[in-house]
């Protein structure tokens, strides 16, 4: 099969009401366009419509921390989200209100977020790892009116402490337990009607989601999406993740991150695919890997870090035969991870790249042959280019910043929330991602690094990822970050900050071994003149390495 058009199961998917696709002679998608009604709303036009079309079709497979299982159909999600919409409206939540949802991997997330969509309220997913200070910053900068939270991990305690100084939060509710002073969502919403009248005032340009960005270089910004955003994930689910309408798609991310709606909601349900959520407390490869056989997972997506942990297990012990397609995103892929996973499973990792501010910007799409380590080709959904330091398009092989020109396509954010206004940052007509890459002769892009992370040493420009990839080939390296250290002669020296596996002990001899390995396997000027061993790398709450913090220490 070259593309989904040749298989009957893909012919009449719901999203085709609003999306038109074209393909090249090899059956690979090369054009996508949209015709979106002014009042498009995912909860009504997708969830409720699927409840009419296939009410008993599986939508969500949820596995609890103790491996208890609950399956939800599209009919059940439709009814329970309407009950929740009635309940939340009764509590005082209305169109435009900003509601923080801190729900880990709990099944209530799928009910509540669709309830907020039905009301026209703005959902703000957040991680359970937030502290009092984090909540204060978010409550104030986003003008949050309500919070719906897990009772686990002392989240409600931190939120309550923040509310002592942040008086704008008027409504608070919990799931999975009771907390004094908080409404109990689970016990209260079930008595409400299972239908919710669609408000006439809802528009596709209304704000629907806000995400606080990772904050790798400064305080988190607030990216704002409108109700067109879900349709932007057709490329994500259908042509990158290659989800099967009869299969089960699994993404490990918890619901506090944008990756969750990338892989556990919008595109997948537009393609009528069931999604899985395992509500574990701590990621353990030996705990995750048996799930592929038990639940017959057909497609999967995770960041390279998790694949690195997978390949350090003996994958031959696990039955992964149900897996037909696997993707990788969140950070650049080390080719060694690709090769080892392919050898163990026969499945080629299809890399992709995007940001919280948009949907999939580049990737390897159905029918393509991936180049290990490359983040793929440009999505036909966006007008993207690499911009050189002079503001002109970078030539083939040259490093440039990834920028894109707004073209009205769904998926690109409306802007950043600043005070009461949403402002789209495009001083020269382009949105600047802050990421750099180069393009090869075949049109494939290769990630280089953040613009702030590029190291200038002895007249050369070095991207941290290209050095990290070489060091990560060493079997005893668990994690690595490359940064620059100011030097009066060379401008900057290259420094490697490394976390070793438990079996390896730091030593001066090991530093020299790593340095020599880099010299032999890439251009010698890229080798790290400074090597430091640490027990852990500083990271954002979302798990991304904070190179800025390493540089400051």
Order of alpha helices (4+ residues) and beta strands (2+ residues): beta-beta-alpha-beta-beta-alpha-beta-alpha-beta-alpha-beta-alpha-beta-beta-alpha-beta-beta-beta-alpha-alpha-beta-alpha-alpha-beta-alpha-beta-alpha-beta-beta-beta-beta-beta-beta-beta-beta-beta-beta-beta-alpha-beta-beta-alpha-beta-alpha
